Amino acid sequence: AGDLGMYVIIDWHSIGNLKTEKFQNDSYNTTKTETLEFWNIISKRYKENTTVAFFELFNEPTTYGGKLGEITWPEWRVMNEEMIKVIRNNGATTVPLVAGFNWAYDLTPIANDPVKAEGIGYVSHPYPMKRQKPWEAQWTADWGFAAKKYPVILTEIGFCGENDRGAHVPVISDESYGDAITAYTKENGISYVIWVFDPQWAPMLIENWDFTPTRQGRYFKNALGRK
């Protein structure tokens, strides 16, 4: 990645409630102890590697409508602060990225209770079905406002048509979502990462390992070419 002039995000790709240690499925299982140790190992290993620019602390926090137990924002904020402390104690200046609830969509709590740490950013995963059209005013209320004060990166965006392979809630949409989210990020100085460069995980950017673009792959290839 460094040779290609690219940056890397290392992401602890769990989905669920780290407080109760209940997760959306077994592939996301972890513990608070394991999570802290992961960031201890990673921050020691990559603290001087400038290609590794970001540590995404926990991919998608969610209670799954209460099925995974309860957690408050202050509790989640403190857990993120503990992870950041581990990273900083190892001398790493890499930027930690903090996600909010609702599968990393909602950043509203930081308006009044931000994470107490310096040199961090916030993330959102604003897939198209998180809100109904028109999206823009709702995006601003839910997470876009944060970009006025903090670095914000959308570490997952993407779409696929309802009849496309891999279609599922919350990603079903069309190119109008791509037009809206790319225009919104440009207007508000927000970065984004398109999910996902894989032929199995959805919404796919490629059909196969010959790298044949999917519908959204074609869209975002053109969109990035216009930047």
C-alpha atoms as a printed R data frame, in Angstrom:
    type eleno elety resid chain resno       x       y       z
1   ATOM     1    CA   ALA     A     1   0.000   0.000   0.000
2   ATOM     2    CA   GLY     A     2   2.801   2.405   0.848
3   ATOM     3    CA   ASP     A     3   4.480   1.808  -2.504
4   ATOM     4    CA   LEU     A     4   1.196   2.710  -4.209
5   ATOM     5    CA   GLY     A     5   0.750   5.906  -2.203
6   ATOM     6    CA   MET     A     6  -2.179   4.503  -0.251
7   ATOM     7    CA   TYR     A     7  -3.106   4.609   3.438
8   ATOM     8    CA   VAL     A     8  -4.380   1.681   5.518
9   ATOM     9    CA   ILE     A     9  -7.149   1.474   8.119
10  ATOM    10    CA   ILE     A    10  -6.763  -1.406  10.566
11  ATOM    11    CA   ASP     A    11 -10.295  -2.284  11.689
12  ATOM    12    CA   TRP     A    12 -11.387  -4.479  14.608
13  ATOM    13    CA   HIS     A    13 -14.268  -5.911  12.609
14  ATOM    14    CA   SER     A    14 -16.731  -6.897  15.299
15  ATOM    15    CA   ILE     A    15 -20.466  -6.166  15.343
16  ATOM    16    CA   GLY     A    16 -22.352  -6.116  18.613
17  ATOM    17    CA   ASN     A    17 -22.227  -5.015  22.235
18  ATOM    18    CA   LEU     A    18 -18.741  -5.090  23.729
19  ATOM    19    CA   LYS     A    19 -20.069  -4.334  27.222
20  ATOM    20    CA   THR     A    20 -22.232  -7.471  27.394
21  ATOM    21    CA   GLU     A    21 -19.930  -9.394  25.039
22  ATOM    22    CA   LYS     A    22 -22.891 -10.402  22.898
23  ATOM    23    CA   PHE     A    23 -22.527 -10.168  19.133
24  ATOM    24    CA   GLN     A    24 -24.564 -10.353  15.946
25  ATOM    25    CA   ASN     A    25 -23.192 -13.782  15.058
26  ATOM    26    CA   ASP     A    26 -20.347 -16.047  16.123
27  ATOM    27    CA   SER     A    27 -17.909 -14.682  13.554
28  ATOM    28    CA   TYR     A    28 -17.906 -11.350  15.417
29  ATOM    29    CA   ASN     A    29 -17.350 -12.784  18.901
30  ATOM    30    CA   THR     A    30 -14.710 -11.127  21.048
31  ATOM    31    CA   THR     A    31 -14.210  -9.848  24.584
32  ATOM    32    CA   LYS     A    32 -13.199  -6.539  26.075
33  ATOM    33    CA   THR     A    33  -9.927  -8.142  27.191
34  ATOM    34    CA   GLU     A    34  -9.177  -9.470  23.707
35  ATOM    35    CA   THR     A    35 -10.073  -6.120  22.135
36  ATOM    36    CA   LEU     A    36  -7.697  -4.192  24.388
37  ATOM    37    CA   GLU     A    37  -4.943  -6.732  23.774
38  ATOM    38    CA   PHE     A    38  -5.499  -6.519  20.013
39  ATOM    39    CA   TRP     A    39  -4.927  -2.762  20.083
40  ATOM    40    CA   ASN     A    40  -1.957  -3.219  22.384
41  ATOM    41    CA   ILE     A    41  -0.300  -5.575  19.878
42  ATOM    42    CA   ILE     A    42  -1.297  -3.590  16.786
43  ATOM    43    CA   SER     A    43  -0.254  -0.201  18.149
44  ATOM    44    CA   LYS     A    44   3.157  -1.532  19.163
45  ATOM    45    CA   ARG     A    45   3.692  -3.128  15.760
46  ATOM    46    CA   TYR     A    46   2.555  -0.245  13.552
47  ATOM    47    CA   LYS     A    47   3.237   2.867  15.627
48  ATOM    48    CA   GLU     A    48   6.066   3.982  13.338
49  ATOM    49    CA   ASN     A    49   4.424   2.863  10.088
50  ATOM    50    CA   THR     A    50   2.984   5.986   8.475
51  ATOM    51    CA   THR     A    51   1.123   3.931   5.872
52  ATOM    52    CA   VAL     A    52  -1.137   2.691   8.683
53  ATOM    53    CA   ALA     A    53  -2.917   5.988   9.246
54  ATOM    54    CA   PHE     A    54  -6.010   4.898  11.187
55  ATOM    55    CA   PHE     A    55  -7.113   2.402  13.824
56  ATOM    56    CA   GLU     A    56 -10.877   1.776  13.605
57  ATOM    57    CA   LEU     A    57 -11.475   0.755  17.197
58  ATOM    58    CA   PHE     A    58 -14.681  -1.270  16.792
59  ATOM    59    CA   ASN     A    59 -16.510  -1.713  13.522
60  ATOM    60    CA   GLU     A    60 -20.232  -1.557  14.323
61  ATOM    61    CA   PRO     A    61 -21.516  -1.093  17.873
62  ATOM    62    CA   THR     A    62 -25.142  -2.182  18.231
63  ATOM    63    CA   THR     A    63 -27.561  -3.652  20.745
64  ATOM    64    CA   TYR     A    64 -29.572  -5.157  17.859
65  ATOM    65    CA   GLY     A    65 -32.779  -3.642  19.233
66  ATOM    66    CA   GLY     A    66 -31.969  -4.840  22.751
67  ATOM    67    CA   LYS     A    67 -31.264  -8.447  21.743
68  ATOM    68    CA   LEU     A    68 -27.606  -8.005  22.696
69  ATOM    69    CA   GLY     A    69 -28.254  -6.261  26.011
70  ATOM    70    CA   GLU     A    70 -27.977  -2.610  26.928
71  ATOM    71    CA   ILE     A    71 -25.143  -0.102  26.805
72  ATOM    72    CA   THR     A    72 -25.246   3.664  27.275
73  ATOM    73    CA   TRP     A    73 -23.250   6.216  25.326
74  ATOM    74    CA   PRO     A    74 -21.173   7.217  28.401
75  ATOM    75    CA   GLU     A    75 -20.264   3.552  28.896
76  ATOM    76    CA   TRP     A    76 -19.280   3.193  25.239
77  ATOM    77    CA   ARG     A    77 -17.355   6.461  25.296
78  ATOM    78    CA   VAL     A    78 -15.282   5.269  28.266
79  ATOM    79    CA   MET     A    79 -14.541   1.945  26.550
80  ATOM    80    CA   ASN     A    80 -13.216   3.822  23.520
81  ATOM    81    CA   GLU     A    81 -11.138   6.043  25.777
82  ATOM    82    CA   GLU     A    82  -9.618   2.914  27.313
83  ATOM    83    CA   MET     A    83  -8.669   1.601  23.870
84  ATOM    84    CA   ILE     A    84  -7.169   4.962  22.930
85  ATOM    85    CA   LYS     A    85  -5.177   5.038  26.177
86  ATOM    86    CA   VAL     A    86  -3.638   1.649  25.319
87  ATOM    87    CA   ILE     A    87  -2.666   2.947  21.878
88  ATOM    88    CA   ARG     A    88  -1.192   6.202  23.178
89  ATOM    89    CA   ASN     A    89   0.691   4.475  26.005
90  ATOM    90    CA   ASN     A    90   2.582   2.565  23.315
91  ATOM    91    CA   GLY     A    91   3.643   5.817  21.675
92  ATOM    92    CA   ALA     A    92   1.424   5.463  18.620
93  ATOM    93    CA   THR     A    93   0.156   8.694  17.084
94  ATOM    94    CA   THR     A    94  -2.038   6.812  14.609
95  ATOM    95    CA   VAL     A    95  -5.555   8.301  14.420
96  ATOM    96    CA   PRO     A    96  -8.137   6.238  16.361
97  ATOM    97    CA   LEU     A    97 -11.570   6.174  14.717
98  ATOM    98    CA   VAL     A    98 -14.644   5.990  16.966
99  ATOM    99    CA   ALA     A    99 -18.038   4.662  15.841
100 ATOM   100    CA   GLY     A   100 -21.459   5.380  17.300
101 ATOM   101    CA   PHE     A   101 -24.453   3.127  17.848
102 ATOM   102    CA   ASN     A   102 -26.968   1.779  15.315
103 ATOM   103    CA   TRP     A   103 -24.313  -0.217  13.477
104 ATOM   104    CA   ALA     A   104 -21.938   2.767  13.415
105 ATOM   105    CA   TYR     A   105 -24.528   5.147  11.968
106 ATOM   106    CA   ASP     A   106 -25.487   7.519  14.802
107 ATOM   107    CA   LEU     A   107 -23.064  10.175  16.061
108 ATOM   108    CA   THR     A   108 -25.634  12.386  17.817
109 ATOM   109    CA   PRO     A   109 -24.282  11.740  21.357
110 ATOM   110    CA   ILE     A   110 -20.970  13.441  20.585
111 ATOM   111    CA   ALA     A   111 -22.721  16.798  20.230
112 ATOM   112    CA   ASN     A   112 -22.857  16.989  24.035
113 ATOM   113    CA   ASP     A   113 -20.549  14.189  25.185
114 ATOM   114    CA   PRO     A   114 -17.577  13.705  22.842
115 ATOM   115    CA   VAL     A   115 -14.816  11.187  23.433
116 ATOM   116    CA   LYS     A   116 -12.270  12.692  25.805
117 ATOM   117    CA   ALA     A   117  -9.140  12.214  23.720
118 ATOM   118    CA   GLU     A   118  -7.070  14.226  21.293
119 ATOM   119    CA   GLY     A   119  -6.113  13.370  17.726
120 ATOM   120    CA   ILE     A   120  -9.114  11.167  16.938
121 ATOM   121    CA   GLY     A   121 -11.773  10.955  14.249
122 ATOM   122    CA   TYR     A   122 -15.332   9.691  14.091
123 ATOM   123    CA   VAL     A   123 -16.947   7.287  11.642
124 ATOM   124    CA   SER     A   124 -20.401   6.603  10.268
125 ATOM   125    CA   HIS     A   125 -21.759   3.869   7.995
126 ATOM   126    CA   PRO     A   126 -24.665   5.677   6.286
127 ATOM   127    CA   TYR     A   127 -26.071   2.938   4.089
128 ATOM   128    CA   PRO     A   128 -29.051   4.029   1.970
129 ATOM   129    CA   MET     A   129 -31.815   2.317   3.951
130 ATOM   130    CA   LYS     A   130 -30.796   3.918   7.253
131 ATOM   131    CA   ARG     A   131 -33.074   6.803   6.302
132 ATOM   132    CA   GLN     A   132 -35.701   7.483   3.655
133 ATOM   133    CA   LYS     A   133 -35.138   9.943   0.827
134 ATOM   134    CA   PRO     A   134 -34.361  12.796   0.829
135 ATOM   135    CA   TRP     A   135 -31.303  11.874   2.854
136 ATOM   136    CA   GLU     A   136 -29.257  15.031   3.204
137 ATOM   137    CA   ALA     A   137 -30.969  16.852   6.099
138 ATOM   138    CA   GLN     A   138 -31.188  13.602   8.056
139 ATOM   139    CA   TRP     A   139 -27.520  12.843   7.431
140 ATOM   140    CA   THR     A   140 -26.626  16.263   8.796
141 ATOM   141    CA   ALA     A   141 -28.711  15.707  11.926
142 ATOM   142    CA   ASP     A   142 -27.452  12.164  12.523
143 ATOM   143    CA   TRP     A   143 -23.714  12.432  11.786
144 ATOM   144    CA   GLY     A   144 -22.818  15.138   9.286
145 ATOM   145    CA   PHE     A   145 -22.893  17.891  11.917
146 ATOM   146    CA   ALA     A   146 -19.797  16.346  13.492
147 ATOM   147    CA   ALA     A   147 -17.657  17.312  10.499
148 ATOM   148    CA   LYS     A   148 -17.981  20.975  11.490
149 ATOM   149    CA   LYS     A   149 -15.769  20.240  14.511
150 ATOM   150    CA   TYR     A   150 -14.087  16.840  14.086
151 ATOM   151    CA   PRO     A   151 -12.541  14.714  11.323
152 ATOM   152    CA   VAL     A   152 -15.214  12.353   9.964
153 ATOM   153    CA   ILE     A   153 -14.724   9.414   7.619
154 ATOM   154    CA   LEU     A   154 -17.478   7.154   6.324
155 ATOM   155    CA   THR     A   155 -15.641   3.852   6.561
156 ATOM   156    CA   GLU     A   156 -18.486   1.984   4.841
157 ATOM   157    CA   ILE     A   157 -20.780   3.253   2.101
158 ATOM   158    CA   GLY     A   158 -22.298   1.307  -0.767
159 ATOM   159    CA   PHE     A   159 -25.436   0.065  -2.486
160 ATOM   160    CA   CYS     A   160 -26.860  -2.707  -4.626
161 ATOM   161    CA   GLY     A   161 -30.141  -3.050  -6.490
162 ATOM   162    CA   GLU     A   162 -32.943  -5.072  -4.932
163 ATOM   163    CA   ASN     A   163 -32.487  -7.838  -7.508
164 ATOM   164    CA   ASP     A   164 -28.692  -7.825  -7.388
165 ATOM   165    CA   ARG     A   165 -26.716 -10.639  -5.793
166 ATOM   166    CA   GLY     A   166 -26.140  -9.898  -2.124
167 ATOM   167    CA   ALA     A   167 -29.053  -7.476  -1.763
168 ATOM   168    CA   HIS     A   168 -30.026  -7.032   1.887
169 ATOM   169    CA   VAL     A   169 -31.103  -4.399   4.383
170 ATOM   170    CA   PRO     A   170 -29.691  -1.715   4.696
171 ATOM   171    CA   VAL     A   171 -27.843  -1.497   1.351
172 ATOM   172    CA   ILE     A   172 -30.629  -1.735  -1.254
173 ATOM   173    CA   SER     A   173 -30.759   1.353  -3.449
174 ATOM   174    CA   ASP     A   174 -29.527   2.646  -6.791
175 ATOM   175    CA   GLU     A   175 -27.175   5.186  -8.316
176 ATOM   176    CA   SER     A   176 -29.157   8.066  -6.811
177 ATOM   177    CA   TYR     A   177 -27.660   7.104  -3.458
178 ATOM   178    CA   GLY     A   178 -24.189   7.240  -4.953
179 ATOM   179    CA   ASP     A   179 -24.900  10.683  -6.393
180 ATOM   180    CA   ALA     A   180 -26.226  11.930  -3.054
181 ATOM   181    CA   ILE     A   181 -23.520  10.555  -0.776
182 ATOM   182    CA   THR     A   182 -20.596  11.593  -2.966
183 ATOM   183    CA   ALA     A   183 -21.995  15.115  -3.369
184 ATOM   184    CA   TYR     A   184 -22.685  15.385   0.369
185 ATOM   185    CA   THR     A   185 -19.203  14.277   1.368
186 ATOM   186    CA   LYS     A   186 -17.575  16.655  -1.101
187 ATOM   187    CA   GLU     A   187 -19.652  19.586   0.141
188 ATOM   188    CA   ASN     A   188 -18.920  18.859   3.801
189 ATOM   189    CA   GLY     A   189 -15.262  17.833   3.659
190 ATOM   190    CA   ILE     A   190 -15.946  14.228   4.665
191 ATOM   191    CA   SER     A   191 -13.929  11.242   3.435
192 ATOM   192    CA   TYR     A   192 -15.371   7.851   2.538
193 ATOM   193    CA   VAL     A   193 -14.473   4.210   1.885
194 ATOM   194    CA   ILE     A   194 -16.633   2.062  -0.402
195 ATOM   195    CA   TRP     A   195 -17.660  -1.363   0.908
196 ATOM   196    CA   VAL     A   196 -16.547  -3.865  -0.269
197 ATOM   197    CA   PHE     A   197 -13.721  -5.004  -2.598
198 ATOM   198    CA   ASP     A   198 -14.759  -8.660  -2.530
199 ATOM   199    CA   PRO     A   199 -16.897 -10.918  -4.774
200 ATOM   200    CA   GLN     A   200 -18.762 -12.568  -1.866
201 ATOM   201    CA   TRP     A   201 -19.346  -9.985   0.864
202 ATOM   202    CA   ALA     A   202 -22.053  -7.511  -0.117
203 ATOM   203    CA   PRO     A   203 -22.520  -4.941  -1.462
204 ATOM   204    CA   MET     A   204 -19.765  -6.137  -3.779
205 ATOM   205    CA   LEU     A   205 -17.546  -3.902  -5.882
206 ATOM   206    CA   ILE     A   206 -16.339  -6.838  -8.000
207 ATOM   207    CA   GLU     A   207 -18.089  -9.910  -9.440
208 ATOM   208    CA   ASN     A   208 -15.052 -12.199  -9.273
209 ATOM   209    CA   TRP     A   209 -11.298 -12.292  -8.774
210 ATOM   210    CA   ASP     A   210 -10.864 -11.255 -12.391
211 ATOM   211    CA   PHE     A   211 -12.036  -7.903 -10.950
212 ATOM   212    CA   THR     A   212 -15.101  -7.528 -13.161
213 ATOM   213    CA   PRO     A   213 -16.946  -4.531 -11.674
214 ATOM   214    CA   THR     A   214 -20.458  -4.904 -10.289
215 ATOM   215    CA   ARG     A   215 -23.131  -2.259 -10.739
216 ATOM   216    CA   GLN     A   216 -21.854  -0.249  -7.790
217 ATOM   217    CA   GLY     A   217 -18.292  -1.062  -8.807
218 ATOM   218    CA   ARG     A   218 -18.865   0.633 -12.152
219 ATOM   219    CA   TYR     A   219 -20.544   3.577 -10.478
220 ATOM   220    CA   PHE     A   220 -17.833   4.259  -7.912
221 ATOM   221    CA   LYS     A   221 -14.993   3.612 -10.353
222 ATOM   222    CA   ASN     A   222 -16.414   6.423 -12.456
223 ATOM   223    CA   ALA     A   223 -17.074   8.596  -9.403
224 ATOM   224    CA   LEU     A   224 -13.511   8.227  -8.134
225 ATOM   225    CA   GLY     A   225 -12.202   8.931 -11.620
226 ATOM   226    CA   ARG     A   226 -13.932  12.309 -11.491
227 ATOM   227    CA   LYS     A   227 -12.239  13.358  -8.235
